[in-house]
């Protein structure tokens, strides 16, 4: 039998190496996105465990939402 079938040339080796590097990077990106999704899912799950009263708190931006009134001046 001839070993020419399994003998890769330089171009084929470089092509397979490049493809392998791209697939490795894609795997790292998929693992990173999966980790972010898992963290967000855990935060969502903790939010579901909180009591309903904690979700009905007044807005912390209440002072920013109120109209500005300066005492002593009638600007309106």
Residue, then its C-alpha position, 0 to 999 in steps of 0.5 A: x500500500x502507498x502512504x501517499x494518501x496519508x502524506x500531507x503537504x505543507x499547505x494542507x498542514x497549514x490549513x488544518x492548523x489554521x482551522x484548528x486555531x479558529x475552532x479553538x477560538x470559537x470554543x473559547x468564545x462559546x464557553x465564555x458566553x455560556x459562563x455569562x449566560x450561567x451567571x445571568x441565570x443565577x442572578x435571575x434565580x436569586x431574584x425569583x427567590x426574593x420577597x415581593x416587597x423587595x420588588x416594590x420599593x420606591x425608585x432610588x431616582x426619586x430626587x432626580x424625577x421631582x421638579x426643581x423648585x427654588x424657594x422664593x422664586x416664582x419661575x413657573 
